[in-house]
Amino acid sequence: MDKQGKILGIPFDFRKPTYARMKQRMWNPDDERIMTPRTSGIGWTVNLYQLRKRSPLAFYALLAVFFGGIALQAWRFFKAEPD
């Protein structure tokens, strides 16, 4: 079985992820696509550079959701009472 390719038009890549490939797919000014194949696994990921370039509001909303989720988890962790 191939470690990368497409099945029914859906990309997959089962190679070990690398920093270079992650950067190429998640922050690539040279690739015009917003949705690029995932660094590892099945499906697509977001080219954040193109999202920021084309739709700054969506980019900053995505960042707010991401960091808001982290803050919520930290708040829940520190608020929890010890057993």
C-alpha positions in Angstrom: 0.0 0.0 0.0 1.2 3.5 -0.8 2.0 5.8 2.1 0.5 8.8 0.3 -2.1 9.5 -2.4 -5.9 9.8 -2.8 -8.8 7.5 -2.2 -12.1 8.7 -3.8 -10.5 12.2 -4.2 -9.6 12.5 -0.5 -5.9 12.9 0.2 -4.0 10.7 2.7 -0.4 10.7 3.9 0.7 8.0 6.4 4.4 9.0 6.3 6.0 10.3 9.5 5.2 14.0 9.8 8.1 16.4 9.4 8.5 20.1 10.4 9.3 21.0 6.7 6.1 19.3 5.4 4.0 20.8 8.2 5.2 24.3 7.3 4.7 23.6 3.6 1.1 22.7 4.1 0.1 25.0 7.0 1.9 28.3 6.1 2.8 28.4 2.5 2.7 31.7 0.6 3.5 29.9 -2.7 0.5 27.7 -2.6 -2.8 29.5 -3.6 -5.0 26.8 -2.0 -6.6 27.4 1.4 -7.3 23.7 1.9 -4.2 21.5 1.4 -3.6 17.8 2.1 -2.9 17.0 5.8 0.7 16.5 7.0 -0.3 13.2 8.4 -3.6 11.3 8.2 -6.6 11.6 6.0 -8.2 14.8 4.7 -7.2 18.4 4.4 -5.7 21.1 6.6 -5.9 24.9 6.4 -3.1 26.9 4.7 -3.1 29.7 7.4 -1.1 32.1 5.2 -3.7 32.0 2.5 -6.6 32.2 5.0 -5.0 35.3 6.6 -4.4 36.9 3.1 -7.9 36.3 1.7 -10.0 36.5 4.9 -8.4 38.2 7.9 -11.6 38.0 9.9 -11.8 34.2 9.5 -8.1 33.9 10.3 -8.4 35.9 13.6 -11.7 34.1 14.5 -9.9 30.8 14.1 -7.1 32.0 16.3 -9.6 33.3 18.9 -11.4 29.9 19.0 -8.0 28.0 19.3 -6.6 30.2 22.1 -10.0 30.5 23.8 -10.2 26.7 24.0 -6.8 26.5 25.5 -7.7 29.2 28.1 -10.9 27.4 28.9 -9.1 24.1 29.5 -6.5 25.9 31.7 -9.3 27.6 33.7 -11.1 24.2 34.2 -7.8 22.5 35.2 -6.9 25.2 37.8 -10.5 25.5 39.1 -10.9 21.8 39.7 -10.9 20.8 43.4 -8.3 18.2 44.4 -9.5 14.8 45.3 
